[in-house]
Amino acid sequence: MQVGRKGRYSLKEITVRVQDNDLEKAMRILKKKIQNDGLFKRLKLKKSYEKPSEYRRRKQREALRRQRIAAARRKRYN
């Protein structure tokens, strides 16, 4: 999702080919592509207004979580 003119969001196109009429496999691939792109998370965040203080608090929690995960990985490999 990119910010376009006047703050509107434009979505990039995601395509999946259905091979051998295997729709279930195509749906799994599409879901994985959407998750890797982070589209679900962005849509969830944009569903309602987030106050600036809530935004900062959420960003701090995410940063702390990333730091904990990185520390656990470093500890595991030392």
Backbone atoms as SQL, in Angstrom:
CREATE TABLE atoms (id INTEGER PRIMARY KEY, chain TEXT, resi INTEGER, resn TEXT, atom TEXT, x REAL, y REAL, z REAL);
INSERT INTO atoms VALUES
  (1, 'A', 1, 'MET', 'N', 0.851, -1.161, 0.000),
  (2, 'A', 1, 'MET', 'CA', 0.000, 0.000, 0.000),
  (3, 'A', 1, 'MET', 'C', 0.898, 1.226, 0.000),
  (4, 'A', 2, 'GLN', 'N', 0.696, 2.090, -0.944),
  (5, 'A', 2, 'GLN', 'CA', 1.501, 3.287, -1.053),
  (6, 'A', 2, 'GLN', 'C', 0.589, 4.501, -0.968),
  (7, 'A', 3, 'VAL', 'N', 1.126, 5.567, -0.393),
  (8, 'A', 3, 'VAL', 'CA', 0.341, 6.789, -0.294),
  (9, 'A', 3, 'VAL', 'C', 0.406, 7.495, -1.633),
  (10, 'A', 4, 'GLY', 'N', -0.747, 7.757, -2.183),
  (11, 'A', 4, 'GLY', 'CA', -0.817, 8.443, -3.461),
  (12, 'A', 4, 'GLY', 'C', -1.136, 9.911, -3.255),
  (13, 'A', 5, 'ARG', 'N', -1.775, 10.492, -4.228),
  (14, 'A', 5, 'ARG', 'CA', -2.142, 11.898, -4.136),
  (15, 'A', 5, 'ARG', 'C', -3.197, 12.106, -3.064),
  (16, 'A', 6, 'LYS', 'N', -3.085, 13.211, -2.373),
  (17, 'A', 6, 'LYS', 'CA', -4.057, 13.635, -1.363),
  (18, 'A', 6, 'LYS', 'C', -4.277, 12.578, -0.280),
  (19, 'A', 7, 'GLY', 'N', -3.227, 11.822, 0.066),
  (20, 'A', 7, 'GLY', 'CA', -3.312, 10.878, 1.163),
  (21, 'A', 7, 'GLY', 'C', -4.091, 9.612, 0.872),
  (22, 'A', 8, 'ARG', 'N', -4.517, 9.410, -0.363),
  (23, 'A', 8, 'ARG', 'CA', -5.237, 8.181, -0.698),
  (24, 'A', 8, 'ARG', 'C', -4.242, 7.046, -0.835),
  (25, 'A', 9, 'TYR', 'N', -4.729, 5.849, -0.603),
  (26, 'A', 9, 'TYR', 'CA', -3.858, 4.684, -0.681),
  (27, 'A', 9, 'TYR', 'C', -4.099, 3.952, -1.991),
  (28, 'A', 10, 'SER', 'N', -3.020, 3.517, -2.601),
  (29, 'A', 10, 'SER', 'CA', -3.139, 2.714, -3.806),
  (30, 'A', 10, 'SER', 'C', -2.561, 1.335, -3.507),
  (31, 'A', 11, 'LEU', 'N', -3.250, 0.320, -3.931),
  (32, 'A', 11, 'LEU', 'CA', -2.818, -1.048, -3.679),
  (33, 'A', 11, 'LEU', 'C', -2.102, -1.588, -4.903),
  (34, 'A', 12, 'LYS', 'N', -1.040, -2.349, -4.671),
  (35, 'A', 12, 'LYS', 'CA', -0.380, -2.959, -5.809),
  (36, 'A', 12, 'LYS', 'C', -1.123, -4.235, -6.167),
  (37, 'A', 13, 'GLU', 'N', -1.031, -4.609, -7.405),
  (38, 'A', 13, 'GLU', 'CA', -1.768, -5.754, -7.903),
  (39, 'A', 13, 'GLU', 'C', -1.058, -7.053, -7.526),
  (40, 'A', 14, 'ILE', 'N', -1.812, -7.984, -6.998),
  (41, 'A', 14, 'ILE', 'CA', -1.287, -9.298, -6.648),
  (42, 'A', 14, 'ILE', 'C', -2.055, -10.316, -7.483),
  (43, 'A', 15, 'THR', 'N', -1.334, -11.102, -8.269),
  (44, 'A', 15, 'THR', 'CA', -1.989, -12.090, -9.120),
  (45, 'A', 15, 'THR', 'C', -1.472, -13.483, -8.799),
  (46, 'A', 16, 'VAL', 'N', -2.361, -14.454, -8.976),
  (47, 'A', 16, 'VAL', 'CA', -2.018, -15.859, -8.770),
  (48, 'A', 16, 'VAL', 'C', -2.630, -16.647, -9.921),
  (49, 'A', 17, 'ARG', 'N', -1.840, -17.507, -10.527),
  (50, 'A', 17, 'ARG', 'CA', -2.342, -18.350, -11.610),
  (51, 'A', 17, 'ARG', 'C', -2.901, -19.647, -11.027),
  (52, 'A', 18, 'VAL', 'N', -4.056, -20.049, -11.525),
  (53, 'A', 18, 'VAL', 'CA', -4.657, -21.318, -11.122),
  (54, 'A', 18, 'VAL', 'C', -4.216, -22.366, -12.133),
  (55, 'A', 19, 'GLN', 'N', -3.520, -23.388, -11.652),
  (56, 'A', 19, 'GLN', 'CA', -3.028, -24.441, -12.537),
  (57, 'A', 19, 'GLN', 'C', -3.766, -25.741, -12.247),
  (58, 'A', 20, 'ASP', 'N', -4.148, -26.438, -13.284),
  (59, 'A', 20, 'ASP', 'CA', -4.837, -27.734, -13.171),
  (60, 'A', 20, 'ASP', 'C', -6.113, -27.640, -12.336),
  (61, 'A', 21, 'ASN', 'N', -6.806, -26.533, -12.429),
  (62, 'A', 21, 'ASN', 'CA', -8.059, -26.315, -11.686),
  (63, 'A', 21, 'ASN', 'C', -7.908, -26.549, -10.187),
  (64, 'A', 22, 'ASP', 'N', -6.738, -26.286, -9.647),
  (65, 'A', 22, 'ASP', 'CA', -6.472, -26.463, -8.218),
  (66, 'A', 22, 'ASP', 'C', -6.678, -25.119, -7.515),
  (67, 'A', 23, 'LEU', 'N', -7.930, -24.822, -7.230),
  (68, 'A', 23, 'LEU', 'CA', -8.280, -23.538, -6.627),
  (69, 'A', 23, 'LEU', 'C', -7.789, -23.430, -5.189),
  (70, 'A', 24, 'GLU', 'N', -7.802, -24.531, -4.452),
  (71, 'A', 24, 'GLU', 'CA', -7.350, -24.510, -3.055),
  (72, 'A', 24, 'GLU', 'C', -5.879, -24.101, -2.966),
  (73, 'A', 25, 'LYS', 'N', -5.059, -24.655, -3.837),
  (74, 'A', 25, 'LYS', 'CA', -3.632, -24.312, -3.837),
  (75, 'A', 25, 'LYS', 'C', -3.444, -22.842, -4.206),
  (76, 'A', 26, 'ALA', 'N', -4.219, -22.369, -5.190),
  (77, 'A', 26, 'ALA', 'CA', -4.126, -20.968, -5.596),
  (78, 'A', 26, 'ALA', 'C', -4.524, -20.042, -4.450),
  (79, 'A', 27, 'MET', 'N', -5.543, -20.422, -3.681),
  (80, 'A', 27, 'MET', 'CA', -5.970, -19.604, -2.543),
  (81, 'A', 27, 'MET', 'C', -4.890, -19.562, -1.469),
  (82, 'A', 28, 'ARG', 'N', -4.224, -20.703, -1.218),
  (83, 'A', 28, 'ARG', 'CA', -3.135, -20.728, -0.237),
  (84, 'A', 28, 'ARG', 'C', -1.992, -19.826, -0.679),
  (85, 'A', 29, 'ILE', 'N', -1.657, -19.874, -1.968),
  (86, 'A', 29, 'ILE', 'CA', -0.574, -19.037, -2.497),
  (87, 'A', 29, 'ILE', 'C', -0.944, -17.564, -2.379),
  (88, 'A', 30, 'LEU', 'N', -2.201, -17.227, -2.715),
  (89, 'A', 30, 'LEU', 'CA', -2.658, -15.838, -2.618),
  (90, 'A', 30, 'LEU', 'C', -2.592, -15.346, -1.178),
  (91, 'A', 31, 'LYS', 'N', -3.054, -16.164, -0.250),
  (92, 'A', 31, 'LYS', 'CA', -3.030, -15.768, 1.156),
  (93, 'A', 31, 'LYS', 'C', -1.598, -15.528, 1.625),
  (94, 'A', 32, 'LYS', 'N', -0.678, -16.392, 1.220),
  (95, 'A', 32, 'LYS', 'CA', 0.727, -16.243, 1.607),
  (96, 'A', 32, 'LYS', 'C', 1.316, -14.959, 1.016),
  (97, 'A', 33, 'LYS', 'N', 0.980, -14.658, -0.254),
  (98, 'A', 33, 'LYS', 'CA', 1.482, -13.431, -0.878),
  (99, 'A', 33, 'LYS', 'C', 0.958, -12.194, -0.154),
  (100, 'A', 34, 'ILE', 'N', -0.313, -12.219, 0.216),
  (101, 'A', 34, 'ILE', 'CA', -0.907, -11.080, 0.919),
  (102, 'A', 34, 'ILE', 'C', -0.264, -10.907, 2.289),
  (103, 'A', 35, 'GLN', 'N', -0.017, -12.011, 2.996),
  (104, 'A', 35, 'GLN', 'CA', 0.622, -11.925, 4.306),
  (105, 'A', 35, 'GLN', 'C', 2.046, -11.415, 4.185),
  (106, 'A', 36, 'ASN', 'N', 2.788, -11.895, 3.195),
  (107, 'A', 36, 'ASN', 'CA', 4.167, -11.445, 3.005),
  (108, 'A', 36, 'ASN', 'C', 4.222, -9.964, 2.651),
  (109, 'A', 37, 'ASP', 'N', 3.216, -9.486, 1.954),
  (110, 'A', 37, 'ASP', 'CA', 3.154, -8.077, 1.582),
  (111, 'A', 37, 'ASP', 'C', 2.761, -7.206, 2.771),
  (112, 'A', 38, 'GLY', 'N', 2.163, -7.797, 3.797),
  (113, 'A', 38, 'GLY', 'CA', 1.745, -7.039, 4.970),
  (114, 'A', 38, 'GLY', 'C', 0.408, -6.346, 4.784),
  (115, 'A', 39, 'LEU', 'N', -0.346, -6.767, 3.794),
  (116, 'A', 39, 'LEU', 'CA', -1.612, -6.110, 3.482),
  (117, 'A', 39, 'LEU', 'C', -2.633, -6.284, 4.603),
  (118, 'A', 40, 'PHE', 'N', -2.744, -7.493, 5.168),
  (119, 'A', 40, 'PHE', 'CA', -3.709, -7.726, 6.243),
  (120, 'A', 40, 'PHE', 'C', -3.450, -6.800, 7.424),
  (121, 'A', 41, 'LYS', 'N', -2.192, -6.669, 7.791),
  (122, 'A', 41, 'LYS', 'CA', -1.841, -5.838, 8.947),
  (123, 'A', 41, 'LYS', 'C', -2.185, -4.370, 8.679),
  (124, 'A', 42, 'ARG', 'N', -1.852, -3.889, 7.472),
  (125, 'A', 42, 'ARG', 'CA', -2.147, -2.485, 7.150),
  (126, 'A', 42, 'ARG', 'C', -3.640, -2.227, 7.119),
  (127, 'A', 43, 'LEU', 'N', -4.397, -3.153, 6.545),
  (128, 'A', 43, 'LEU', 'CA', -5.847, -2.967, 6.504),
  (129, 'A', 43, 'LEU', 'C', -6.437, -2.971, 7.906),
  (130, 'A', 44, 'LYS', 'N', -5.926, -3.834, 8.769),
  (131, 'A', 44, 'LYS', 'CA', -6.409, -3.891, 10.147),
  (132, 'A', 44, 'LYS', 'C', -6.118, -2.575, 10.864),
  (133, 'A', 45, 'LEU', 'N', -4.922, -2.013, 10.639),
  (134, 'A', 45, 'LEU', 'CA', -4.556, -0.763, 11.302),
  (135, 'A', 45, 'LEU', 'C', -5.366, 0.414, 10.769),
  (136, 'A', 46, 'LYS', 'N', -5.713, 0.393, 9.491),
  (137, 'A', 46, 'LYS', 'CA', -6.439, 1.506, 8.889),
  (138, 'A', 46, 'LYS', 'C', -7.948, 1.385, 9.049),
  (139, 'A', 47, 'LYS', 'N', -8.397, 0.319, 9.706),
  (140, 'A', 47, 'LYS', 'CA', -9.831, 0.104, 9.879),
  (141, 'A', 47, 'LYS', 'C', -10.472, 1.230, 10.680),
  (142, 'A', 48, 'SER', 'N', -9.749, 1.728, 11.673),
  (143, 'A', 48, 'SER', 'CA', -10.273, 2.817, 12.491),
  (144, 'A', 48, 'SER', 'C', -9.141, 3.790, 12.809),
  (145, 'A', 49, 'TYR', 'N', -9.503, 4.958, 13.277),
  (146, 'A', 49, 'TYR', 'CA', -8.521, 5.995, 13.588),
  (147, 'A', 49, 'TYR', 'C', -7.690, 5.583, 14.790),
  (148, 'A', 50, 'GLU', 'N', -6.401, 5.827, 14.693),
  (149, 'A', 50, 'GLU', 'CA', -5.485, 5.539, 15.792),
  (150, 'A', 50, 'GLU', 'C', -4.901, 6.863, 16.278),
  (151, 'A', 51, 'LYS', 'N', -5.139, 7.162, 17.547),
  (152, 'A', 51, 'LYS', 'CA', -4.630, 8.413, 18.100),
  (153, 'A', 51, 'LYS', 'C', -3.108, 8.404, 18.070),
  (154, 'A', 52, 'PRO', 'N', -2.488, 9.584, 17.966),
  (155, 'A', 52, 'PRO', 'CA', -1.021, 9.641, 17.933),
  (156, 'A', 52, 'PRO', 'C', -0.364, 8.981, 19.138),
  (157, 'A', 53, 'SER', 'N', -0.960, 9.127, 20.322),
  (158, 'A', 53, 'SER', 'CA', -0.376, 8.498, 21.511),
  (159, 'A', 53, 'SER', 'C', -0.464, 6.974, 21.408),
  (160, 'A', 54, 'GLU', 'N', -1.573, 6.460, 20.871),
  (161, 'A', 54, 'GLU', 'CA', -1.709, 5.018, 20.679),
  (162, 'A', 54, 'GLU', 'C', -0.719, 4.522, 19.633),
  (163, 'A', 55, 'TYR', 'N', -0.500, 5.313, 18.597),
  (164, 'A', 55, 'TYR', 'CA', 0.460, 4.969, 17.542),
  (165, 'A', 55, 'TYR', 'C', 1.865, 4.835, 18.132),
  (166, 'A', 56, 'ARG', 'N', 2.265, 5.816, 18.943),
  (167, 'A', 56, 'ARG', 'CA', 3.597, 5.772, 19.558),
  (168, 'A', 56, 'ARG', 'C', 3.727, 4.563, 20.484),
  (169, 'A', 57, 'ARG', 'N', 2.691, 4.317, 21.280),
  (170, 'A', 57, 'ARG', 'CA', 2.711, 3.185, 22.203),
  (171, 'A', 57, 'ARG', 'C', 2.829, 1.859, 21.446),
  (172, 'A', 58, 'ARG', 'N', 2.085, 1.733, 20.351),
  (173, 'A', 58, 'ARG', 'CA', 2.133, 0.512, 19.549),
  (174, 'A', 58, 'ARG', 'C', 3.511, 0.323, 18.928),
  (175, 'A', 59, 'LYS', 'N', 4.083, 1.410, 18.411),
  (176, 'A', 59, 'LYS', 'CA', 5.416, 1.333, 17.814),
  (177, 'A', 59, 'LYS', 'C', 6.458, 0.930, 18.854),
  (178, 'A', 60, 'GLN', 'N', 6.341, 1.454, 20.067),
  (179, 'A', 60, 'GLN', 'CA', 7.280, 1.090, 21.132),
  (180, 'A', 60, 'GLN', 'C', 7.148, -0.386, 21.492),
  (181, 'A', 61, 'ARG', 'N', 5.904, -0.884, 21.581),
  (182, 'A', 61, 'ARG', 'CA', 5.696, -2.306, 21.880),
  (183, 'A', 61, 'ARG', 'C', 6.282, -3.189, 20.784),
  (184, 'A', 62, 'GLU', 'N', 6.086, -2.787, 19.516),
  (185, 'A', 62, 'GLU', 'CA', 6.631, -3.565, 18.405),
  (186, 'A', 62, 'GLU', 'C', 8.154, -3.576, 18.439),
  (187, 'A', 63, 'ALA', 'N', 8.758, -2.433, 18.747),
  (188, 'A', 63, 'ALA', 'CA', 10.220, -2.352, 18.817),
  (189, 'A', 63, 'ALA', 'C', 10.748, -3.226, 19.950),
  (190, 'A', 64, 'LEU', 'N', 10.075, -3.186, 21.099),
  (191, 'A', 64, 'LEU', 'CA', 10.488, -4.002, 22.236),
  (192, 'A', 64, 'LEU', 'C', 10.382, -5.491, 21.898),
  (193, 'A', 65, 'ARG', 'N', 9.330, -5.860, 21.213),
  (194, 'A', 65, 'ARG', 'CA', 9.150, -7.261, 20.811),
  (195, 'A', 65, 'ARG', 'C', 10.266, -7.684, 19.860),
  (196, 'A', 66, 'ARG', 'N', 10.597, -6.830, 18.888),
  (197, 'A', 66, 'ARG', 'CA', 11.686, -7.153, 17.958),
  (198, 'A', 66, 'ARG', 'C', 13.006, -7.312, 18.696),
  (199, 'A', 67, 'GLN', 'N', 13.258, -6.447, 19.683),
  (200, 'A', 67, 'GLN', 'CA', 14.496, -6.530, 20.459),
  (201, 'A', 67, 'GLN', 'C', 14.559, -7.831, 21.252),
  (202, 'A', 68, 'ARG', 'N', 13.438, -8.220, 21.859),
  (203, 'A', 68, 'ARG', 'CA', 13.409, -9.468, 22.627),
  (204, 'A', 68, 'ARG', 'C', 13.669, -10.675, 21.733),
  (205, 'A', 69, 'ILE', 'N', 13.058, -10.679, 20.561),
  (206, 'A', 69, 'ILE', 'CA', 13.257, -11.791, 19.630),
  (207, 'A', 69, 'ILE', 'C', 14.707, -11.847, 19.179),
  (208, 'A', 70, 'ALA', 'N', 15.291, -10.692, 18.865),
  (209, 'A', 70, 'ALA', 'CA', 16.690, -10.646, 18.435),
  (210, 'A', 70, 'ALA', 'C', 17.618, -11.114, 19.550),
  (211, 'A', 71, 'ALA', 'N', 17.329, -10.709, 20.791),
  (212, 'A', 71, 'ALA', 'CA', 18.154, -11.129, 21.927),
  (213, 'A', 71, 'ALA', 'C', 18.057, -12.638, 22.129),
  (214, 'A', 72, 'ALA', 'N', 16.870, -13.193, 21.975),
  (215, 'A', 72, 'ALA', 'CA', 16.691, -14.637, 22.130),
  (216, 'A', 72, 'ALA', 'C', 17.462, -15.387, 21.045),
  (217, 'A', 73, 'ARG', 'N', 17.450, -14.861, 19.829),
  (218, 'A', 73, 'ARG', 'CA', 18.201, -15.504, 18.740),
  (219, 'A', 73, 'ARG', 'C', 19.696, -15.435, 18.995),
  (220, 'A', 74, 'ARG', 'N', 20.168, -14.274, 19.465),
  (221, 'A', 74, 'ARG', 'CA', 21.603, -14.143, 19.765),
  (222, 'A', 74, 'ARG', 'C', 22.002, -15.108, 20.875),
  (223, 'A', 75, 'LYS', 'N', 21.148, -15.225, 21.887),
  (224, 'A', 75, 'LYS', 'CA', 21.443, -16.103, 23.018),
  (225, 'A', 75, 'LYS', 'C', 21.487, -17.562, 22.568),
  (226, 'A', 76, 'ARG', 'N', 20.595, -17.921, 21.660),
  (227, 'A', 76, 'ARG', 'CA', 20.521, -19.293, 21.180),
  (228, 'A', 76, 'ARG', 'C', 21.784, -19.684, 20.414),
  (229, 'A', 77, 'TYR', 'N', 22.380, -18.750, 19.681),
  (230, 'A', 77, 'TYR', 'CA', 23.533, -19.064, 18.837),
  (231, 'A', 77, 'TYR', 'C', 24.864, -18.793, 19.516),
  (232, 'A', 78, 'ASN', 'N', 24.861, -18.340, 20.741),
  (233, 'A', 78, 'ASN', 'CA', 26.125, -18.106, 21.463),
  (234, 'A', 78, 'ASN', 'C', 26.504, -19.284, 22.296);
